[in-house]
Amino acid sequence: MTLLLKRRGAFSAAHNYWLAGLTPDENAALFGKWAAQEGHGHNYTVELTVAGGIDRRTGMVVNIVDIDRVLKAEVLEPLDGKFLNKDVSFFTTTSPTLENLAAFIWQRVEPHLPKIATLTGVRVWEMPTLWADQSKRGNTMQVSITRAYDFSASHRLHSRHLTDDENREVFGKCNNPNGHGHNYEVEVTISGEPDARTGMLYPLEKLDAIVDETILKPFDHKHLNLDVPEFASENPTSEMLTLVVWNKLAEKLPTTGSPRMSKVLVRETARNSFEYYGEGS
């Protein structure tokens, strides 16, 4: 029996995105609005995921005290209150992106964990709408970056393949003739190998622009059944919305190779979310 245990910590740090030897225009082209020699700061959250069996003597996978000790000594104390580019030797020659920060934390933590626990994931949040993951499946390491967005829209769940009575029976109050609305959340995950020079999987400004033009502007404050062409003949369930979001983004973002869009998540409510990984998943 294998269980996963997750433990979080937090630290505050500054960093900058700026490559020496490049002009301001060249840095701006690489890092967008985040390009600045002076830097900026974040309240980071880091989450470790470890796997292991239950020790029948203690009823635990591993003592959280031991996880906290490693997290404090190897991550929080070396990074908290620091300017990453200037105060942490690893980042004097490596861009302190979220992708590289997750990899750095993995390298620091893994050798010091109790042997009964296996590190399977590191997640680092820079803000609630942006985080990176370093994960391991078997012998394969994967890096990903996830960006979260939101829009408000209304819809009516009504299938043209069902009678009116059947629609009312299947969809209940969601079949209200005048529709109802949600504050939808969309998460787009990009996976692959970070660019060796920038440390980024994909330029965030470019990703934001694609999602804004492809998803947010066409969907925000719209009635999906009436205003969105993709739902002219499709029932706008959140399952179908997830598939439509993927397909529209796949016209602009790669879905194979590196980097690639590896997952889209649509959250309809706090209790309902839907994920799609593409045809090859």
N, C-alpha and C positions, 0 to 999 in steps of 0.2 A: 504494500500500500504506500503510495506516494502522495504527499500533500504539498501545497504551495503556501508559503508564509510571506507576507508582505510587510515591510517596515519602512516608515518615512522619517525623514529629517529635513531641516531647512537651514539655509544660509543666505547671507546677502553678499553680493560681490559686484564689482564693476568690470567692464571689458570694453574693448573697441574693435571695430572691423576696419582695418587699415593696413594695407601692404606697403612696406617701405620700398622705395624705388619706383612706385607708380605715381602718376599725377593725380590730383584731386578728381579730375574727370574720369580717369581710369578706375579709381577706387569707387566712385559713385556708380559707374557702369557695372561693377562687380557686386557691390553691397547695397545699392539703392540708398534709401533715406537713412539707413543705419551706418553709412560710411562717415566716420568722424575720428580724428586723431585723439580728441579729448575723451571720447568714450561715454558710456552711460551705464546705469546699474539696474539690477533686478533683485527681487526676493525670490530665490530659487527654492523649489521643493524637489527632493530626490527620494525615489522609492526603490528599495531593493526587493527582489523576489528570489526566494531560495526554496529549493525542493528537498524533500527528505521523507523518511518514514517516521512513524510515531514511536518514540521510545516508551515502551510500556511501563517503565519504572516511574517516569515523570509525566507521561501523557502529552509530551511536547515533541515537536519536530526538532527544535533547537531552542535553547534558552534565549529569549529576546534580549536579555542583559548582554549576552555575548555578541549579538548582532549590533546592538547599540554601541558597544565598546569599539567595534571595528568601524562603524559608521562615523563615530565621533573622532577617532584617532586618524583615520585615513581620508575622510572627506570633509567633515564639518570644520574641524580645527584648521586644516591647511588652507581652506577656501574662504571661510567666513571673514568678512571685513577686508577682503583683499581686492586689488586691481589685478585681475587674472593675467593680463599680458605682461605686467611688470613684476608681480610678486610671486608667481608660480612658474618655476623653471620650465615645466612642460610646455607652457603657453607662450614662452618667449620666442619660440620658433614654430609654434602650431596655432592656427587661428582658433580662438576660444568660442567656437560655435557650439550650439546645443549638441550636435552630432558628435563633435570631438570631446565635449565635456562628458557625455555619457560613456564614451569609450575610455576616457581617462579614469572615471570613477570605477568602471569595471576593473581596470588594471590595478587600481589601488586596493580594491576590496577583496577580489577573489582569492589572492594568496593567504589572506588572514582570517578567512571564515573557518569556523569549526569544521572538521573533516566530515562530520555527519550531515552537513548541509551543502547543497550544490547551488551555486549562483546561476539562475536562469534568465534574469532580466534586471536591467537598470533603466529606470525612467526618470527624466529630468524635465521639470516644468520651468520655463522662463516666465510664463504668465499663464492664466487659465486657458487661453486660446492657442497656446503653442507649446509643444513638448516633443522630446526625442526619446527613442527607445534603442537600447542595445540589448539584443536577446540571443539566446543560444538554443538551437534545437539539434540534438545529437552533437555532431562536430561542426555544425554550420553556424556561423555568426551572422547576424543581420542587424543593420542600422536603418532606422526609419525616423521620419519627422512628420508630425501631425499638426495640421492647422485647423482650427474650428471657426465656423461662421454661423450666422443665424439670419433668418428671415421670417416674416409673418405672412400667412396666407390662409385662405378659406377653401373648403372643398365640400362636396357632397359625395358620399359613398353610394353609388348607384350603378349597377351593371346592366348594360343593354342586353345581356344574355339571359337575364332573369325577368320575371313578371314583376309588376309593382308590389304585389303581395309578397313575393319571394324576397324582393329587395328589402322590404320592411322587416321581414322575419330574420334575414341574415344580418343586416346592418343596424337594426334598431334605431336609436336616436340619431345615429350618424347618417341616416337616410333622410334627415330633415330636408324638405324641398328647398328651403332657403339656405341650406348649408350651415357650416360651423367653422371655427378657425383654430389655428395653433400657432405658437411660436416655435418654429422648427429650428433645430440645430443640425448642422452638417459638418462632419469631420472628414478631411481629405488626408490620406496617408501616402507619403512618398517613401520608397525604399530603394536600397542599392548601396553603392559606394560613394562616399562624399568626394567632391572634387579636391584633389590633393593641394591645390593652391588656396582655395577659399575656405575649405572645410565644410562646405554646404552641399547638401544633396540636390537642392533646386533653389534658384533665386526666389526668395519669399515675395518680393514685390511683383515678380512675374506671375507667381502662383496666385497671389491676391487679385491681380488684374484679370486673370483668366476666370477665376471663380466669380468675381464681381460681374463680369460681362456675360458669362455663360449661365450662371445660376441665380445670383442675387437680383440683378436688374429684371430678368424675365419673370421671376417668381414672387419677389417681395411685394406685399400688399396687393396680391392678385387673387382672383377666384380661379383655382386650378382648372376646374371643369370648363370655365367659360373663357379664360384669358390665355391659357397655355396650350399651344397647338398640339403638343405631345399627348394631351389628355382629351382631345376632341372625341376620340373613340375608345379611350382606355379609362377604366375606373381608377381614380387617383388615390388608391390606397398608399400607405407609406411604403409597402413593399414595391409597388410600381414606381413611386417617387424615387426610391433609392436606385432602382435600375435606370430610370431616366437621368438622374444626376450623373451616374457613372457614365452612361453612353454619351451624354453631352460633353462631359469633361474629357472623355477618351478621344474626342475629336481634336483636342488641343494638347493633351498630355500623353506621353508614352505609357503603354501598359505592359511592355516587355523590356528586357534589358535593364540597364542601370544608367540613370535613375528611372523609376517607373512608378506610376500610380498603383498601389497595391491594395488599397481598401477605401471604400466610402461607407460612412455611417450616417444614417439619418435618425435623429431622435425627435419623435412626435410629441411625447410627454416625458415626464420624469420616469414613468414606468414602461414606456414603449420605445425601443430602438431597434434598428434594422441595419445589417451589415452586408456588403457585397464585395467579393474579392475578384470578380472577373470570371470569364469563361474557363480560364486555365486553373482555377483554384480547386 
